[in-house]
Every structure is written in structure tokens, then in C-alpha cells.
Amino acid sequence: MGYDVFRYKYPLTNMQKDRLNEFVYLKIATKYNYKELFACLLKEKLGIDFPFVDDKLICSQFVDLSYRYAGINLVDLEKGKIVTPKNLSESKLLVRVDLFEDQDG
């Protein structure tokens, strides 16, 4: 099983970096939302949409909300919709990072 790594396309300003750090600090004790993770999996695999909104987060939500806090809208979804890893991977503002170069070339 593999994974992909994405990064923001453009250089961050010092203010954006400060806002990202501030968001992390504000959310440091936030609990993981297992119900929303399950809902996210149902959406990804079966197309079933369950909007859960409470004081817990899943990773893709954390990424989206932290960038929004810094003034960057990575994905454009209706309010209350779950931000999935697929949504983030399709963002025009993120690029896939190749972690390992071809060792033979």
C-alpha cells in the first residue's frame, strides 16, 4: 500500500506561516473524529455522503481548515461537507511531490 505527498504550489508568506502555526497551536488537543473518518470512507468507496460536524477532526479536514485559517482555500465544497483526501489531491493549489527519484537513471 502506498501513499502520495502533496505540497502547496506557491511560497507561503510569513503571515500565512504564522497563521498555520497558530492554527496548529489552537487545535493541538483536538480529538480525532472516527465517525467522520468512517463517513469519509463511505463517501470515497460508495458515494454515500454523511455530513458530520462537531469539535473533532480528521486529517484532511485539519489540512483544509489550517490553510483556510491562513487565507488559502484549497478545496471548494459546500458547508458541512466532508473534506476527503481525494478532494485535497484534486486541488489546483496542491502538487504531488515525488519522494524517491529513479535510482537507475
FIMARNU-615102 format. One record per residue (C-alpha): x, y, z; residue in three letters; chain; residue number from 1. Coordinates in steps of 0.2 Angstrom, whole numbers, plus 5000, padded with zeros to 4 digits. Last residue first. Example, Ala and Ser with C-alpha at 12.3 -4.5 7.8 and 13.67 -1.06 7.14 Angstrom:
ATOM     u     v     w  res  chain    n
ATOM  5068  4995  5036  SER      A    2
ATOM  5062  4978  5039  ALA      A    1
END
This chain:
ATOM     u     v     w  res  chain    n
ATOM  5093  5035  4930  GLY      A  105
ATOM  5093  5019  4940  ASP      A  104
ATOM  5088  5026  4957  GLN      A  103
ATOM  5073  5034  4949  ASP      A  102
ATOM  5069  5049  4962  GLU      A  101
ATOM  5060  5045  4978  PHE      A  100
ATOM  5048  5057  4986  LEU      A   99
ATOM  5040  5064  4971  ASP      A   98
ATOM  5029  5078  4977  VAL      A   97
ATOM  5011  5080  4971  ARG      A   96
ATOM  5006  5097  4968  VAL      A   95
ATOM  4992  5107  4978  LEU      A   94
ATOM  4983  5123  4973  LEU      A   93
ATOM  4973  5115  4959  LYS      A   92
ATOM  4965  5104  4972  SER      A   91
ATOM  4962  5086  4966  GLU      A   90
ATOM  4973  5078  4979  SER      A   89
ATOM  4964  5088  4993  LEU      A   88
ATOM  4947  5082  4987  ASN      A   87
ATOM  4953  5064  4987  LYS      A   86
ATOM  4960  5066  5004  PRO      A   85
ATOM  4942  5070  5009  THR      A   84
ATOM  4934  5086  5015  VAL      A   83
ATOM  4917  5081  5022  ILE      A   82
ATOM  4903  5093  5018  LYS      A   81
ATOM  4896  5104  5031  GLY      A   80
ATOM  4897  5120  5020  LYS      A   79
ATOM  4898  5116  5002  GLU      A   78
ATOM  4915  5112  4995  LEU      A   77
ATOM  4928  5122  4987  ASP      A   76
ATOM  4945  5115  4991  VAL      A   75
ATOM  4962  5123  4995  LEU      A   74
ATOM  4955  5140  5001  ASN      A   73
ATOM  4970  5149  5007  ILE      A   72
ATOM  4968  5163  5020  GLY      A   71
ATOM  4979  5156  5033  ALA      A   70
ATOM  4964  5149  5043  TYR      A   69
ATOM  4958  5142  5027  ARG      A   68
ATOM  4975  5133  5026  TYR      A   67
ATOM  4973  5126  5043  SER      A   66
ATOM  4955  5121  5039  LEU      A   65
ATOM  4959  5111  5024  ASP      A   64
ATOM  4974  5102  5032  VAL      A   63
ATOM  4964  5098  5048  PHE      A   62
ATOM  4949  5092  5037  GLN      A   61
ATOM  4960  5080  5028  SER      A   60
ATOM  4967  5073  5044  CYS      A   59
ATOM  4950  5070  5053  ILE      A   58
ATOM  4943  5082  5065  LEU      A   57
ATOM  4933  5083  5082  LYS      A   56
ATOM  4923  5098  5088  ASP      A   55
ATOM  4907  5093  5078  ASP      A   54
ATOM  4901  5092  5060  VAL      A   53
ATOM  4896  5076  5052  PHE      A   52
ATOM  4889  5077  5034  PRO      A   51
ATOM  4886  5059  5028  PHE      A   50
ATOM  4888  5057  5009  ASP      A   49
ATOM  4887  5040  5001  ILE      A   48
ATOM  4897  5039  4986  GLY      A   47
ATOM  4902  5020  4989  LEU      A   46
ATOM  4921  5020  4991  LYS      A   45
ATOM  4925  5038  4994  GLU      A   44
ATOM  4909  5043  5003  LYS      A   43
ATOM  4909  5028  5014  LEU      A   42
ATOM  4927  5031  5018  LEU      A   41
ATOM  4923  5049  5023  CYS      A   40
ATOM  4909  5043  5034  ALA      A   39
ATOM  4920  5031  5043  PHE      A   38
ATOM  4933  5045  5046  LEU      A   37
ATOM  4919  5056  5052  GLU      A   36
ATOM  4914  5044  5065  LYS      A   35
ATOM  4932  5042  5070  TYR      A   34
ATOM  4934  5060  5073  ASN      A   33
ATOM  4952  5063  5081  TYR      A   32
ATOM  4952  5073  5096  LYS      A   31
ATOM  4958  5091  5096  THR      A   30
ATOM  4972  5095  5109  ALA      A   29
ATOM  4984  5104  5097  ILE      A   28
ATOM  4970  5113  5088  LYS      A   27
ATOM  4974  5131  5094  LEU      A   26
ATOM  4993  5128  5092  TYR      A   25
ATOM  4991  5120  5074  VAL      A   24
ATOM  4980  5135  5070  PHE      A   23
ATOM  4994  5147  5076  GLU      A   22
ATOM  5007  5138  5066  ASN      A   21
ATOM  4997  5140  5050  LEU      A   20
ATOM  4993  5158  5054  ARG      A   19
ATOM  5012  5162  5056  ASP      A   18
ATOM  5016  5153  5040  LYS      A   17
ATOM  5002  5163  5031  GLN      A   16
ATOM  5009  5179  5039  MET      A   15
ATOM  5027  5175  5034  ASN      A   14
ATOM  5021  5172  5016  THR      A   13
ATOM  5019  5155  5009  LEU      A   12
ATOM  5028  5151  4993  PRO      A   11
ATOM  5016  5144  4980  TYR      A   10
ATOM  5011  5126  4975  LYS      A    9
ATOM  5006  5120  4992  TYR      A    8
ATOM  5013  5102  4995  ARG      A    7
ATOM  5006  5085  4991  PHE      A    6
ATOM  5013  5068  4997  VAL      A    5
ATOM  5005  5052  4990  ASP      A    4
ATOM  5004  5035  4998  TYR      A    3
ATOM  5007  5017  4995  GLY      A    2
ATOM  5000  5000  5000  MET      A    1
END
